[in-house]
Amino acid sequence: MKPETYFTVPFKMGQVVVNLRADGSVTSIDFDLEGIYNEKKTASKLGTEMGLYFDGREVRWEIELDLAGVTDFNRRVYDRVARIPYGQISTYGEIARDVGCSGGGRAVGQAMAGNRFPLVVPCHRVISRGRAIGGFSSGIDLKRYLLRLEGIDI
């Protein structure tokens, strides 16, 4: 299913691209660090909230995500990760335990690697044991940037 439209929100490292259906549900959120997408501004509430987030302000996302094709396990992981408070972190192992998959830190990592909704499902707040930063689909530099934006220095 292809998104029907998108908008972009600039930030220090590039821009965020929010892909939407006509009904307003978000199909994906991507980081464009290479300037691939044409800038497309919006006057939407979500666009304003994204701008506030990149100004270093806490935002409570209230949007409809299009979860078509997302497995039940990934939905449980996304729900748990979405509840990590702004400015706080959790580990892959803690998330696995909380969703009933003790010892499933790698499975949580795979769910995070396929996360189509970064920021709303804040996978950047999930780190490895011992405060190791772990992976991030858009690169470790961006993960560090997002964590520092929220006051976390790893």
Contacts in CASP RR format, 6 or more apart in sequence:
PFRMAT RR
TARGET T0000
AUTHOR 0000-0000-0000
METHOD contacts of the structure
MODEL  1
MKPETYFTVPFKMGQVVVNLRADGSVTSIDFDLEGIYNEKKTASKLGTEM
GLYFDGREVRWEIELDLAGVTDFNRRVYDRVARIPYGQISTYGEIARDVG
CSGGGRAVGQAMAGNRFPLVVPCHRVISRGRAIGGFSSGIDLKRYLLRLE
GIDI
1 21 0 8 1.000
1 27 0 8 1.000
1 66 0 8 1.000
1 68 0 8 1.000
3 19 0 8 1.000
3 20 0 8 1.000
3 21 0 8 1.000
3 27 0 8 1.000
3 28 0 8 1.000
4 20 0 8 1.000
4 21 0 8 1.000
4 22 0 8 1.000
5 19 0 8 1.000
5 20 0 8 1.000
5 22 0 8 1.000
6 17 0 8 1.000
6 18 0 8 1.000
6 19 0 8 1.000
6 20 0 8 1.000
6 37 0 8 1.000
6 40 0 8 1.000
7 17 0 8 1.000
7 18 0 8 1.000
7 20 0 8 1.000
7 40 0 8 1.000
7 41 0 8 1.000
7 42 0 8 1.000
7 44 0 8 1.000
7 47 0 8 1.000
8 15 0 8 1.000
8 16 0 8 1.000
8 17 0 8 1.000
8 18 0 8 1.000
8 32 0 8 1.000
8 37 0 8 1.000
8 38 0 8 1.000
8 39 0 8 1.000
8 40 0 8 1.000
8 41 0 8 1.000
9 15 0 8 1.000
9 16 0 8 1.000
9 18 0 8 1.000
9 47 0 8 1.000
9 50 0 8 1.000
9 51 0 8 1.000
9 54 0 8 1.000
10 39 0 8 1.000
10 54 0 8 1.000
11 51 0 8 1.000
11 54 0 8 1.000
12 54 0 8 1.000
12 145 0 8 1.000
13 31 0 8 1.000
13 33 0 8 1.000
13 141 0 8 1.000
13 142 0 8 1.000
13 145 0 8 1.000
14 31 0 8 1.000
14 32 0 8 1.000
14 33 0 8 1.000
14 35 0 8 1.000
15 31 0 8 1.000
15 32 0 8 1.000
15 35 0 8 1.000
15 37 0 8 1.000
15 39 0 8 1.000
16 29 0 8 1.000
16 30 0 8 1.000
16 31 0 8 1.000
16 32 0 8 1.000
16 50 0 8 1.000
16 54 0 8 1.000
16 119 0 8 1.000
17 29 0 8 1.000
17 30 0 8 1.000
17 31 0 8 1.000
17 32 0 8 1.000
17 37 0 8 1.000
18 26 0 8 1.000
18 29 0 8 1.000
18 42 0 8 1.000
18 46 0 8 1.000
18 47 0 8 1.000
18 50 0 8 1.000
19 26 0 8 1.000
19 27 0 8 1.000
19 28 0 8 1.000
19 29 0 8 1.000
19 30 0 8 1.000
20 26 0 8 1.000
20 27 0 8 1.000
21 27 0 8 1.000
21 66 0 8 1.000
23 64 0 8 1.000
24 64 0 8 1.000
25 63 0 8 1.000
25 64 0 8 1.000
25 65 0 8 1.000
25 66 0 8 1.000
26 46 0 8 1.000
26 63 0 8 1.000
26 64 0 8 1.000
26 65 0 8 1.000
26 66 0 8 1.000
26 117 0 8 1.000
26 120 0 8 1.000
27 66 0 8 1.000
27 116 0 8 1.000
28 116 0 8 1.000
28 117 0 8 1.000
29 116 0 8 1.000
29 117 0 8 1.000
29 118 0 8 1.000
29 119 0 8 1.000
29 120 0 8 1.000
31 118 0 8 1.000
31 138 0 8 1.000
31 142 0 8 1.000
33 138 0 8 1.000
33 142 0 8 1.000
46 61 0 8 1.000
46 63 0 8 1.000
49 59 0 8 1.000
49 61 0 8 1.000
50 59 0 8 1.000
50 119 0 8 1.000
52 59 0 8 1.000
53 59 0 8 1.000
53 119 0 8 1.000
53 149 0 8 1.000
54 149 0 8 1.000
56 149 0 8 1.000
56 150 0 8 1.000
58 86 0 8 1.000
58 87 0 8 1.000
59 86 0 8 1.000
61 82 0 8 1.000
61 119 0 8 1.000
61 120 0 8 1.000
63 120 0 8 1.000
65 117 0 8 1.000
65 120 0 8 1.000
65 121 0 8 1.000
67 75 0 8 1.000
67 78 0 8 1.000
70 78 0 8 1.000
70 116 0 8 1.000
73 99 0 8 1.000
73 101 0 8 1.000
73 107 0 8 1.000
73 111 0 8 1.000
74 111 0 8 1.000
74 114 0 8 1.000
76 99 0 8 1.000
76 100 0 8 1.000
77 95 0 8 1.000
77 99 0 8 1.000
77 108 0 8 1.000
77 111 0 8 1.000
77 112 0 8 1.000
78 111 0 8 1.000
78 115 0 8 1.000
78 117 0 8 1.000
78 121 0 8 1.000
80 95 0 8 1.000
80 98 0 8 1.000
80 99 0 8 1.000
81 90 0 8 1.000
81 95 0 8 1.000
81 112 0 8 1.000
81 115 0 8 1.000
81 121 0 8 1.000
81 122 0 8 1.000
81 123 0 8 1.000
81 125 0 8 1.000
81 126 0 8 1.000
82 120 0 8 1.000
82 121 0 8 1.000
82 122 0 8 1.000
84 90 0 8 1.000
84 122 0 8 1.000
84 125 0 8 1.000
84 126 0 8 1.000
86 150 0 8 1.000
87 125 0 8 1.000
87 147 0 8 1.000
87 150 0 8 1.000
87 151 0 8 1.000
87 152 0 8 1.000
88 125 0 8 1.000
88 152 0 8 1.000
89 125 0 8 1.000
89 126 0 8 1.000
89 127 0 8 1.000
89 147 0 8 1.000
89 152 0 8 1.000
89 154 0 8 1.000
90 125 0 8 1.000
90 126 0 8 1.000
90 127 0 8 1.000
91 126 0 8 1.000
91 127 0 8 1.000
91 128 0 8 1.000
91 129 0 8 1.000
91 130 0 8 1.000
92 104 0 8 1.000
92 105 0 8 1.000
92 106 0 8 1.000
92 108 0 8 1.000
92 109 0 8 1.000
92 112 0 8 1.000
92 126 0 8 1.000
92 127 0 8 1.000
92 128 0 8 1.000
92 129 0 8 1.000
92 134 0 8 1.000
93 103 0 8 1.000
93 104 0 8 1.000
93 105 0 8 1.000
93 108 0 8 1.000
93 129 0 8 1.000
95 105 0 8 1.000
95 108 0 8 1.000
95 126 0 8 1.000
96 102 0 8 1.000
96 103 0 8 1.000
96 104 0 8 1.000
96 105 0 8 1.000
96 107 0 8 1.000
96 108 0 8 1.000
97 103 0 8 1.000
99 108 0 8 1.000
101 107 0 8 1.000
101 108 0 8 1.000
108 126 0 8 1.000
109 126 0 8 1.000
109 135 0 8 1.000
112 123 0 8 1.000
112 126 0 8 1.000
112 135 0 8 1.000
112 137 0 8 1.000
113 137 0 8 1.000
114 137 0 8 1.000
115 121 0 8 1.000
115 123 0 8 1.000
115 137 0 8 1.000
118 124 0 8 1.000
118 137 0 8 1.000
118 138 0 8 1.000
119 146 0 8 1.000
122 146 0 8 1.000
123 136 0 8 1.000
123 137 0 8 1.000
124 136 0 8 1.000
124 142 0 8 1.000
124 143 0 8 1.000
124 146 0 8 1.000
124 147 0 8 1.000
125 147 0 8 1.000
125 150 0 8 1.000
125 152 0 8 1.000
127 133 0 8 1.000
127 134 0 8 1.000
127 154 0 8 1.000
128 134 0 8 1.000
128 135 0 8 1.000
131 154 0 8 1.000
133 140 0 8 1.000
133 143 0 8 1.000
133 144 0 8 1.000
133 147 0 8 1.000
133 154 0 8 1.000
134 140 0 8 1.000
134 143 0 8 1.000
135 143 0 8 1.000
136 142 0 8 1.000
136 143 0 8 1.000
144 154 0 8 1.000
147 153 0 8 1.000
147 154 0 8 1.000
END
